[in-house]
Amino acid sequence: MNLPNLLTAIRIALVPVFATLLLSGRIGWALCVFLLAGITDVIDGYVARVYHLETRLGAILDPLADKVLLITAYLLLAALTRVPLWLTVAVVARDLVLLLGMGFMYWFSGHLHFSPSLAGKATTALQLITVAATLLSNYVDPVTHLLGLLYALTMALTILSGIRYLYDGLGQLSASPMDKQD
């Protein structure tokens, strides 16, 4: 296991720690753990690219770790009525559609070519920032006034990137080798 994959594994291991802290009302500690998980995401991607340590396992685990962290955060924050339900539904639905689409592509084409788009990376970053800002709003009042705008931007980018991934996935599926066997 190389360093980027180890950092991804640490991010996955931090999810239940984050959830436990959040549910027990220890918001400050939950925020710290969430930020640490976000930092591991940035570092593992940087190290993998710069030192050419990309692996097939990392290409699967890294986005999966992001989705587990974000889905957990949004579901728990919605349950605690800290983020709007409509935003949580959009975030979770997009990620589930992406995961199902990837599985569908692999099932029918026998391969999976998945490259995160710029919109997808921006969406993940904005979703992470939104969770951090929501948690931070417990301690910094001006952040509270920006949450509505942040939620709207996150919603818009989540939908747009989801549509982009759907469009790209359908294009890949229609160009799959199975269609050319006729």
Backbone as a chain_set.jsonl record, in Angstrom:
{"seq": "MNLPNLLTAIRIALVPVFATLLLSGRIGWALCVFLLAGITDVIDGYVARVYHLETRLGAILDPLADKVLLITAYLLLAALTRVPLWLTVAVVARDLVLLLGMGFMYWFSGHLHFSPSLAGKATTALQLITVAATLLSNYVDPVTHLLGLLYALTMALTILSGIRYLYDGLGQLSASPMDKQD", "coords": {"N": [[0.857, -1.183, 0.0], [0.695, 2.107, -0.986], [1.606, 5.566, -0.145], [-0.472, 7.509, -0.946], [-2.747, 5.781, -1.078], [-2.815, 4.874, 1.541], [-3.402, 7.263, 2.887], [-5.961, 7.668, 1.866], [-7.24, 5.455, 2.99], [-7.061, 6.188, 5.661], [-8.743, 8.419, 5.591], [-11.204, 7.164, 5.122], [-11.373, 5.702, 7.498], [-11.689, 7.779, 9.282], [-14.308, 8.575, 9.005], [-16.333, 7.176, 10.673], [-15.44, 8.179, 13.12], [-15.79, 10.937, 12.868], [-18.623, 10.909, 12.558], [-19.469, 9.878, 15.04], [-18.536, 11.873, 16.8], [-19.995, 14.082, 15.866], [-22.664, 13.256, 16.291], [-22.637, 13.073, 19.027], [-22.637, 15.64, 19.794], [-20.289, 17.034, 19.858], [-19.231, 19.298, 18.279], [-17.055, 20.968, 17.559], [-14.84, 19.22, 17.677], [-15.737, 17.376, 15.802], [-15.668, 18.986, 13.534], [-12.877, 19.408, 13.359], [-11.967, 16.781, 12.814], [-13.307, 16.355, 10.415], [-12.106, 18.334, 8.806], [-9.485, 17.354, 8.844], [-9.878, 14.962, 7.445], [-10.602, 16.05, 4.97], [-8.206, 17.331, 4.314], [-6.523, 15.119, 3.982], [-7.555, 14.185, 1.611], [-6.787, 16.142, -0.259], [-3.988, 15.983, -0.02], [-3.439, 13.255, -0.661], [-4.185, 13.116, -3.36], [-2.426, 14.987, -4.51], [0.145, 13.888, -3.894], [-0.061, 11.429, -5.229], [-0.248, 12.231, -7.927], [2.065, 13.901, -8.366], [4.227, 12.272, -7.653], [3.803, 10.112, -9.214], [2.244, 7.925, -8.282], [-0.181, 6.793, -8.766], [-2.699, 4.36, -8.564], [-4.686, 1.54, -9.545], [-6.353, 0.676, -7.489], [-6.373, 2.993, -5.888], [-7.65, 4.751, -7.637], [-10.216, 3.847, -7.474], [-10.795, 3.746, -4.712], [-10.36, 6.417, -3.761], [-12.379, 8.298, -4.845], [-14.546, 6.928, -3.775], [-14.105, 7.096, -1.025], [-14.431, 9.849, -0.701], [-17.164, 10.057, -1.294], [-18.348, 8.473, 0.703], [-17.623, 9.928, 2.992], [-18.844, 12.449, 2.46], [-21.58, 11.774, 2.0], [-22.229, 10.657, 4.485], [-21.787, 12.909, 6.131], [-23.674, 14.8, 5.113], [-26.129, 13.406, 5.445], [-26.209, 13.077, 8.248], [-26.065, 15.76, 9.111], [-28.431, 16.71, 8.013], [-30.264, 15.149, 9.421], [-29.863, 16.246, 11.907], [-30.958, 18.641, 11.487], [-29.363, 20.684, 10.419], [-28.51, 21.206, 7.85], [-30.311, 21.923, 4.849], [-32.9, 19.662, 3.864], [-33.431, 19.35, 1.127], [-30.967, 19.904, -0.059], [-29.379, 17.863, 0.919], [-30.696, 15.657, -0.208], [-30.131, 16.145, -2.927], [-27.282, 15.958, -2.979], [-26.83, 13.314, -2.059], [-28.372, 11.847, -3.915], [-27.095, 12.461, -6.359], [-24.553, 11.311, -5.934], [-25.267, 8.616, -5.562], [-26.403, 8.056, -8.058], [-24.124, 8.386, -9.636], [-22.486, 6.3, -8.634], [-24.103, 4.055, -9.211], [-24.256, 4.36, -11.975], [-21.57, 3.994, -12.701], [-21.257, 1.334, -11.937], [-23.131, 0.163, -13.667], [-21.998, 0.795, -16.168], [-19.632, -0.697, -16.007], [-20.683, -3.274, -15.78], [-22.028, -3.653, -18.231], [-20.147, -2.976, -20.201], [-17.744, -4.044, -19.497], [-15.528, -2.672, -18.766], [-14.162, 0.137, -17.01], [-13.868, 3.371, -17.377], [-13.107, 6.112, -15.807], [-12.845, 9.402, -15.275], [-12.393, 12.055, -13.187], [-14.174, 15.05, -13.625], [-13.55, 18.578, -14.095], [-15.711, 20.018, -13.142], [-16.801, 18.095, -11.446], [-14.755, 17.817, -9.527], [-14.768, 20.403, -8.509], [-17.33, 20.431, -7.454], [-17.153, 18.487, -5.413], [-15.258, 19.773, -3.792], [-16.708, 22.12, -3.111], [-18.885, 20.973, -1.776], [-17.544, 19.868, 0.428], [-16.578, 22.24, 1.605], [-19.013, 23.421, 2.237], [-20.039, 21.692, 4.215], [-18.034, 22.048, 6.17], [-18.328, 24.822, 6.649], [-20.924, 24.856, 7.643], [-20.592, 23.485, 10.056], [-18.728, 25.189, 11.225], [-20.262, 27.429, 11.581], [-21.369, 27.282, 14.069], [-19.603, 28.554, 15.683], [-18.698, 30.895, 14.535], [-20.33, 33.664, 13.858], [-20.743, 35.337, 11.453], [-20.487, 33.479, 9.376], [-22.84, 32.065, 9.407], [-24.65, 33.742, 8.118], [-23.93, 33.463, 5.503], [-24.583, 30.933, 4.773], [-27.013, 30.26, 3.411], [-26.58, 31.193, 0.771], [-24.334, 29.657, 0.164], [-25.441, 27.073, 0.334], [-27.228, 27.208, -1.84], [-25.454, 27.577, -4.021], [-23.987, 25.209, -3.809], [-25.977, 23.341, -4.308], [-26.667, 24.0, -6.981], [-24.221, 23.504, -8.372], [-23.891, 20.83, -7.753], [-26.035, 19.639, -9.104], [-25.467, 20.435, -11.775], [-22.926, 19.22, -12.23], [-23.646, 16.581, -11.878], [-25.369, 16.193, -14.06], [-23.513, 16.555, -16.087], [-21.74, 14.355, -15.66], [-23.547, 12.295, -16.136], [-24.167, 12.722, -18.844], [-21.564, 12.341, -19.974], [-21.131, 9.671, -19.208], [-23.192, 8.302, -20.561], [-22.369, 8.81, -23.14], [-19.929, 7.4, -23.209], [-20.891, 4.823, -22.828], [-22.447, 4.458, -25.114], [-20.465, 4.372, -26.975], [-19.201, 2.04, -26.465], [-17.347, -1.06, -26.899], [-19.117, -3.205, -27.171], [-21.276, -2.347, -28.673], [-20.236, -2.224, -31.175], [-19.973, -4.736, -32.144], [-21.904, -5.787, -33.788]], "CA": [[0.0, 0.0, 0.0], [1.501, 3.315, -1.07], [1.17, 6.663, 0.723], [-1.807, 8.034, -1.267], [-3.785, 4.816, -0.689], [-2.862, 4.891, 3.005], [-4.148, 8.466, 3.266], [-7.366, 7.411, 1.545], [-7.733, 4.528, 4.015], [-7.226, 6.993, 6.881], [-9.965, 9.223, 5.404], [-12.345, 6.264, 5.338], [-11.411, 5.377, 8.931], [-12.12, 8.968, 10.021], [-15.751, 8.79, 8.856], [-17.087, 6.858, 11.893], [-15.004, 9.074, 14.194], [-16.54, 12.164, 12.598], [-20.048, 10.669, 12.826], [-19.632, 9.725, 16.487], [-18.364, 13.195, 17.409], [-21.118, 14.935, 15.473], [-23.881, 12.798, 16.962], [-22.532, 13.296, 20.471], [-22.688, 17.077, 20.044], [-18.937, 17.606, 19.961], [-19.152, 19.915, 16.955], [-15.687, 21.441, 17.318], [-14.009, 18.046, 17.362], [-16.223, 16.837, 14.524], [-15.118, 19.871, 12.509], [-11.443, 19.103, 13.242], [-11.818, 15.484, 12.14], [-13.759, 16.552, 9.043], [-11.042, 19.065, 8.112], [-8.372, 16.417, 8.668], [-10.257, 14.071, 6.348], [-10.504, 16.844, 3.748], [-6.785, 17.547, 4.03], [-5.962, 13.873, 3.433], [-8.006, 14.106, 0.218], [-5.917, 17.018, -1.048], [-2.611, 15.475, -0.001], [-3.277, 11.987, -1.388], [-4.227, 13.412, -4.794], [-1.185, 15.669, -4.875], [1.253, 12.935, -3.841], [-0.253, 10.429, -6.286], [0.065, 12.835, -9.227], [3.43, 14.417, -8.453], [5.193, 11.175, -7.544], [3.352, 9.029, -10.105], [1.856, 6.801, -7.43], [-1.578, 6.431, -9.025], [-2.945, 2.919, -8.679], [-6.074, 1.187, -9.868], [-7.056, 0.681, -6.208], [-6.56, 4.387, -5.501], [-8.64, 5.361, -8.532], [-11.532, 3.408, -7.009], [-10.993, 4.097, -3.297], [-10.363, 7.854, -3.475], [-13.717, 8.887, -4.961], [-15.446, 6.227, -2.866], [-13.889, 7.701, 0.297], [-15.099, 11.161, -0.723], [-18.613, 9.862, -1.274], [-18.723, 7.98, 2.038], [-17.495, 11.052, 3.919], [-19.85, 13.478, 2.182], [-22.935, 11.247, 2.231], [-22.382, 10.568, 5.942], [-21.9, 14.266, 6.681], [-24.952, 15.427, 4.739], [-27.247, 12.699, 6.089], [-26.234, 13.405, 9.678], [-26.408, 17.175, 9.293], [-29.869, 16.853, 7.733], [-30.983, 14.563, 10.557], [-29.736, 17.201, 13.008], [-31.561, 19.859, 10.922], [-28.307, 21.692, 10.241], [-28.509, 21.546, 6.42], [-31.643, 21.664, 4.295], [-33.137, 18.324, 3.333], [-33.324, 19.386, -0.345], [-29.55, 19.847, -0.417], [-28.939, 16.508, 1.229], [-31.253, 14.774, -1.238], [-29.374, 16.373, -4.162], [-25.923, 15.424, -2.822], [-26.896, 11.846, -1.973], [-28.892, 11.319, -5.184], [-26.025, 12.57, -7.363], [-23.517, 10.303, -5.675], [-25.824, 7.284, -5.83], [-26.512, 7.918, -9.516], [-22.762, 8.174, -10.14], [-22.047, 4.946, -8.279], [-24.888, 3.107, -10.0], [-23.831, 4.509, -13.365], [-20.269, 3.344, -12.854], [-21.507, -0.107, -11.897], [-23.836, -0.168, -14.903], [-21.009, 0.829, -17.253], [-18.732, -1.842, -15.871], [-21.467, -4.484, -16.019], [-22.364, -3.81, -19.642], [-19.028, -2.773, -21.124], [-16.59, -4.822, -19.044], [-14.44, -1.794, -18.345], [-14.608, 1.355, -16.347], [-12.976, 4.518, -17.59], [-13.723, 7.189, -15.05], [-11.953, 10.523, -14.991], [-13.147, 13.139, -12.569], [-14.192, 16.288, -14.399], [-13.293, 19.789, -13.311], [-16.966, 20.31, -12.424], [-16.915, 17.112, -10.367], [-13.806, 18.181, -8.472], [-15.265, 21.639, -7.892], [-18.506, 20.068, -6.655], [-16.676, 17.843, -4.187], [-14.647, 20.815, -2.955], [-17.764, 22.983, -2.573], [-19.644, 20.191, -0.793], [-16.706, 19.811, 1.635], [-16.591, 23.585, 2.193], [-20.351, 23.639, 2.798], [-20.112, 20.969, 5.497], [-17.151, 22.729, 7.123], [-18.945, 26.111, 7.003], [-22.084, 24.559, 8.492], [-20.068, 23.167, 11.393], [-18.066, 26.386, 11.73], [-21.272, 28.441, 11.923], [-21.611, 27.202, 15.518], [-18.602, 29.333, 16.399], [-18.435, 32.165, 13.858], [-21.654, 34.135, 13.439], [-20.864, 35.775, 10.055], [-20.616, 32.317, 8.495], [-24.257, 31.718, 9.397], [-25.331, 34.589, 7.135], [-23.536, 33.047, 4.161], [-24.957, 29.538, 4.528], [-28.057, 30.16, 2.387], [-25.926, 31.327, -0.525], [-23.479, 28.471, -0.001], [-26.324, 25.935, 0.034], [-27.742, 27.361, -3.208], [-24.343, 27.313, -4.942], [-23.677, 23.777, -3.737], [-27.073, 22.661, -5.005], [-26.545, 24.241, -8.423], [-23.057, 22.799, -8.898], [-24.159, 19.399, -7.609], [-26.92, 19.253, -10.212], [-24.756, 20.599, -13.039], [-21.899, 18.187, -12.395], [-24.352, 15.312, -12.047], [-25.815, 16.14, -15.459], [-22.294, 16.38, -16.906], [-21.304, 12.967, -15.536], [-24.542, 11.462, -16.804], [-23.934, 12.917, -20.274], [-20.305, 11.668, -20.312], [-21.314, 8.228, -19.045], [-24.008, 7.803, -21.666], [-21.507, 8.866, -24.321], [-18.994, 6.271, -23.131], [-21.647, 3.585, -22.994], [-22.857, 4.331, -26.514], [-19.268, 4.103, -27.762], [-18.549, 0.838, -25.946], [-17.058, -2.086, -27.909], [-20.232, -4.131, -27.337], [-22.144, -1.828, -29.728], [-19.581, -2.348, -32.461], [-19.852, -6.154, -32.487], [-22.983, -6.152, -34.717]], "C": [[0.896, 1.237, 0.0], [0.879, 4.436, -0.215], [-0.202, 7.232, 0.341], [-2.932, 7.074, -0.864], [-3.918, 4.734, 0.829], [-3.642, 6.111, 3.499], [-5.636, 8.318, 2.971], [-7.985, 6.486, 2.582], [-7.949, 5.262, 5.342], [-8.499, 7.831, 6.775], [-11.201, 8.372, 5.64], [-12.491, 5.938, 6.82], [-11.879, 6.568, 9.772], [-13.628, 9.189, 9.969], [-16.524, 8.393, 10.116], [-16.685, 7.723, 13.089], [-15.757, 10.394, 14.068], [-18.008, 11.998, 12.985], [-20.314, 10.591, 14.324], [-19.528, 11.082, 17.187], [-19.545, 14.109, 17.104], [-22.383, 14.552, 16.226], [-23.834, 13.002, 18.472], [-22.469, 14.79, 20.814], [-21.342, 17.742, 20.187], [-18.567, 18.211, 18.605], [-17.726, 20.37, 16.624], [-14.756, 20.299, 16.938], [-14.446, 17.402, 16.047], [-15.673, 17.671, 13.37], [-13.631, 19.579, 12.291], [-11.211, 17.802, 12.477], [-12.229, 15.611, 10.681], [-12.691, 17.283, 8.231], [-9.821, 18.178, 7.875], [-8.656, 15.457, 7.516], [-10.151, 14.812, 5.012], [-9.066, 17.091, 3.338], [-6.154, 16.278, 3.457], [-6.37, 13.701, 1.972], [-7.095, 14.935, -0.685], [-4.511, 16.43, -1.142], [-2.487, 14.185, -0.813], [-3.314, 12.21, -2.898], [-2.943, 14.056, -5.282], [-0.016, 14.683, -4.937], [1.143, 11.909, -4.973], [0.142, 10.993, -7.652], [1.535, 13.203, -9.344], [4.46, 13.285, -8.451], [4.793, 9.946, -8.36], [3.03, 7.755, -9.328], [0.389, 6.429, -7.607], [-1.68, 4.917, -9.177], [-4.41, 2.708, -9.046], [-6.923, 1.203, -8.593], [-7.352, 2.114, -5.768], [-7.605, 5.092, -6.345], [-10.059, 4.979, -8.138], [-11.799, 3.917, -5.591], [-11.117, 5.596, -3.041], [-11.745, 8.478, -3.672], [-14.744, 8.213, -4.054], [-15.331, 6.811, -1.451], [-14.559, 9.068, 0.381], [-16.602, 11.002, -0.572], [-19.084, 9.381, 0.092], [-18.676, 9.123, 3.048], [-18.614, 12.066, 3.705], [-21.277, 12.988, 2.421], [-23.207, 11.148, 3.73], [-22.614, 11.955, 6.536], [-23.258, 14.88, 6.361], [-26.144, 14.728, 5.392], [-27.346, 13.054, 7.571], [-26.607, 14.858, 9.921], [-27.876, 17.434, 8.972], [-30.687, 16.297, 8.887], [-30.947, 15.491, 11.771], [-30.318, 18.572, 12.635], [-30.554, 21.009, 10.813], [-28.123, 22.081, 8.783], [-29.899, 21.221, 5.883], [-31.74, 20.249, 3.707], [-32.981, 18.299, 1.817], [-31.883, 19.319, -0.805], [-29.003, 18.444, -0.184], [-29.43, 15.52, 0.179], [-30.462, 14.919, -2.535], [-27.978, 15.751, -4.089], [-25.942, 13.9, -2.85], [-27.364, 11.253, -3.301], [-27.823, 11.366, -6.269], [-24.993, 11.479, -7.164], [-24.03, 8.893, -5.924], [-25.977, 7.033, -7.331], [-25.132, 7.678, -10.121], [-22.28, 6.753, -9.857], [-22.8, 3.888, -9.081], [-24.491, 3.162, -11.47], [-22.494, 3.843, -13.625], [-20.429, 1.833, -12.841], [-22.178, -0.595, -13.17], [-22.866, -0.202, -16.079], [-20.083, -0.374, -17.188], [-19.456, -3.141, -16.217], [-21.673, -4.724, -17.517], [-21.186, -3.652, -20.597], [-17.796, -3.579, -20.734], [-15.399, -3.964, -18.66], [-15.03, -0.543, -17.697], [-13.542, 2.414, -16.569], [-13.642, 5.714, -16.937], [-12.664, 8.228, -14.743], [-12.784, 11.629, -14.372], [-13.051, 14.398, -13.424], [-13.851, 17.456, -13.478], [-14.534, 20.161, -12.511], [-17.161, 19.355, -11.258], [-15.989, 17.428, -9.203], [-14.273, 19.447, -7.739], [-16.477, 21.351, -7.005], [-18.087, 19.434, -5.343], [-16.073, 18.882, -3.249], [-15.714, 21.708, -2.322], [-18.615, 22.247, -1.544], [-18.86, 20.072, 0.513], [-16.72, 21.161, 2.355], [-17.934, 23.862, 2.863], [-20.515, 22.931, 4.138], [-19.259, 21.682, 6.544], [-17.764, 24.057, 7.576], [-20.152, 25.905, 7.914], [-21.635, 24.265, 9.914], [-19.441, 24.402, 12.039], [-19.073, 27.448, 12.171], [-21.676, 28.375, 13.395], [-20.724, 28.168, 16.293], [-18.368, 30.723, 15.809], [-19.748, 32.647, 13.243], [-21.729, 34.596, 11.982], [-21.014, 34.615, 9.058], [-22.085, 31.936, 8.341], [-25.007, 32.492, 8.315], [-25.01, 34.187, 5.698], [-24.031, 31.648, 3.805], [-26.016, 29.388, 3.441], [-27.485, 30.235, 0.985], [-25.061, 30.099, -0.823], [-24.306, 27.234, -0.33], [-26.838, 25.998, -1.401], [-26.656, 27.067, -4.246], [-23.99, 25.822, -4.98], [-24.731, 22.974, -4.477], [-26.908, 22.796, -6.519], [-25.373, 23.455, -9.017], [-23.226, 21.289, -8.8], [-25.015, 18.909, -8.777], [-26.18, 19.333, -11.548], [-23.696, 19.517, -13.254], [-22.531, 16.809, -12.545], [-24.836, 15.122, -13.467], [-24.613, 15.899, -16.377], [-21.802, 14.943, -16.854], [-22.272, 12.017, -16.241], [-24.353, 11.532, -18.325], [-22.662, 12.172, -20.72], [-20.448, 10.153, -20.237], [-22.133, 7.622, -20.163], [-23.214, 7.809, -22.97], [-20.521, 7.719, -24.353], [-19.714, 4.96, -23.388], [-22.051, 3.391, -24.454], [-21.676, 4.045, -27.42], [-18.556, 2.828, -27.333], [-18.353, -0.192, -27.044], [-18.222, -3.04, -28.148], [-21.146, -3.669, -28.48], [-21.553, -2.069, -31.107], [-19.427, -3.793, -32.902], [-20.889, -6.575, -33.52], [-22.49, -6.331, -36.123]], "O": [[1.749, 1.397, 0.873], [-0.203, 4.284, 0.351], [-1.034, 7.424, 1.227], [-3.964, 7.516, -0.36], [-5.019, 4.544, 1.344], [-4.449, 6.003, 4.422], [-6.474, 8.79, 3.739], [-9.119, 6.7, 3.009], [-8.91, 4.985, 6.06], [-9.25, 7.947, 7.743], [-12.146, 8.817, 6.292], [-13.605, 5.902, 7.342], [-12.411, 6.376, 10.866], [-14.173, 9.915, 10.801], [-17.314, 9.201, 10.604], [-17.502, 7.972, 13.975], [-16.296, 10.905, 15.049], [-18.571, 12.855, 13.666], [-21.279, 11.174, 14.817], [-20.336, 11.399, 18.06], [-20.033, 14.821, 17.981], [-23.093, 15.417, 16.739], [-24.876, 13.092, 19.122], [-22.274, 15.16, 21.972], [-21.262, 18.9, 20.598], [-17.707, 17.698, 17.889], [-17.257, 20.164, 15.505], [-13.979, 20.407, 15.989], [-13.61, 16.938, 15.271], [-15.261, 17.125, 12.347], [-13.179, 19.51, 11.148], [-10.354, 17.738, 11.595], [-11.581, 15.044, 9.801], [-12.402, 16.899, 7.098], [-9.196, 18.25, 6.817], [-7.773, 15.175, 6.706], [-9.661, 14.252, 4.032], [-8.74, 17.064, 2.151], [-5.336, 16.357, 2.541], [-5.616, 13.135, 1.181], [-6.684, 14.476, -1.751], [-3.919, 16.389, -2.221], [-1.533, 14.03, -1.575], [-2.566, 11.571, -3.637], [-2.433, 13.708, -6.347], [0.723, 14.651, -5.921], [2.145, 11.563, -5.599], [0.793, 10.309, -8.442], [2.183, 12.847, -10.328], [5.454, 13.347, -9.175], [5.378, 8.873, -8.21], [3.482, 6.663, -9.671], [-0.218, 5.827, -6.721], [-0.854, 4.284, -9.835], [-5.249, 3.593, -8.874], [-8.059, 1.676, -8.601], [-8.462, 2.411, -5.325], [-8.358, 5.927, -5.844], [-11.003, 5.71, -8.436], [-12.871, 4.445, -5.299], [-11.902, 6.007, -2.187], [-12.248, 9.13, -2.757], [-15.701, 8.85, -3.615], [-16.337, 6.996, -0.767], [-15.174, 9.41, 1.391], [-17.237, 11.729, 0.192], [-20.115, 9.837, 0.586], [-19.584, 9.269, 3.866], [-19.259, 12.493, 4.662], [-22.093, 13.716, 2.985], [-24.289, 11.51, 4.192], [-23.523, 12.151, 7.343], [-23.919, 15.421, 7.247], [-27.073, 15.395, 5.846], [-28.437, 13.301, 8.085], [-27.378, 15.158, 10.833], [-28.501, 18.291, 9.597], [-31.686, 16.894, 9.29], [-31.886, 15.518, 12.567], [-30.181, 19.538, 13.386], [-30.881, 22.163, 11.089], [-27.632, 23.173, 8.497], [-30.581, 20.341, 6.408], [-30.784, 19.726, 3.134], [-32.453, 17.33, 1.271], [-31.601, 18.73, -1.848], [-28.253, 17.914, -1.003], [-28.68, 14.653, -0.27], [-30.151, 13.917, -3.179], [-27.542, 15.091, -5.032], [-25.168, 13.273, -3.573], [-26.805, 10.257, -3.762], [-27.665, 10.405, -7.022], [-24.602, 10.802, -8.115], [-23.295, 8.056, -6.448], [-25.713, 5.932, -7.814], [-24.988, 6.853, -11.023], [-21.733, 6.087, -10.736], [-22.198, 2.934, -9.573], [-24.401, 2.128, -12.132], [-22.307, 3.198, -14.657], [-19.81, 1.131, -13.64], [-21.828, -1.653, -13.693], [-22.909, -1.123, -16.895], [-19.789, -0.994, -18.209], [-18.888, -4.011, -16.879], [-21.515, -5.842, -18.008], [-21.241, -4.164, -21.716], [-16.9, -3.775, -21.554], [-14.359, -4.493, -18.266], [-16.214, -0.231, -17.828], [-12.45, 2.345, -16.005], [-14.619, 6.258, -17.452], [-11.699, 7.954, -14.029], [-13.763, 12.087, -14.961], [-11.971, 14.762, -13.889], [-13.864, 17.332, -12.254], [-14.437, 20.568, -11.353], [-17.634, 19.76, -10.196], [-16.379, 17.324, -8.04], [-14.183, 19.542, -6.515], [-16.633, 21.949, -5.94], [-18.599, 19.792, -4.282], [-16.345, 18.872, -2.049], [-15.638, 22.018, -1.133], [-19.024, 22.838, -0.545], [-19.445, 20.165, 1.592], [-16.858, 21.213, 3.577], [-17.985, 24.467, 3.934], [-21.061, 23.499, 5.084], [-19.704, 21.895, 7.672], [-17.722, 24.381, 8.763], [-20.378, 26.681, 8.842], [-22.241, 24.749, 10.871], [-19.596, 24.637, 13.238], [-18.771, 28.271, 13.035], [-22.268, 29.323, 13.912], [-21.046, 28.555, 17.416], [-17.894, 31.623, 16.502], [-20.214, 32.108, 12.239], [-22.709, 34.271, 11.313], [-21.62, 34.788, 8.001], [-22.517, 31.53, 7.262], [-25.903, 31.946, 7.669], [-25.747, 34.538, 4.777], [-23.91, 31.224, 2.656], [-25.924, 28.471, 2.624], [-27.849, 29.447, 0.112], [-25.07, 29.578, -1.938], [-23.915, 26.434, -1.18], [-26.884, 24.984, -2.097], [-26.913, 26.383, -5.237], [-23.73, 25.257, -6.043], [-24.405, 22.029, -5.195], [-27.001, 21.809, -7.248], [-25.524, 22.81, -10.055], [-22.758, 20.551, -9.668], [-24.728, 17.865, -9.363], [-26.256, 18.41, -12.358], [-23.589, 18.963, -14.348], [-22.004, 15.961, -13.264], [-24.733, 14.029, -14.024], [-24.699, 15.126, -17.331], [-21.478, 14.365, -17.892], [-21.849, 11.047, -16.869], [-24.378, 10.505, -19.003], [-22.681, 11.459, -21.723], [-19.945, 9.434, -21.101], [-21.806, 6.545, -20.662], [-23.37, 6.916, -23.803], [-20.295, 7.125, -25.407], [-19.199, 4.088, -24.087], [-22.0, 2.273, -24.968], [-21.857, 3.527, -28.522], [-17.441, 2.558, -27.777], [-19.104, -0.206, -28.02], [-18.312, -3.633, -29.223], [-21.727, -4.499, -29.179], [-22.281, -2.115, -32.099], [-18.811, -4.055, -33.935], [-20.752, -7.657, -34.09], [-23.276, -6.639, -37.019]]}, "num_chains": 1, "name": "protein.A"}
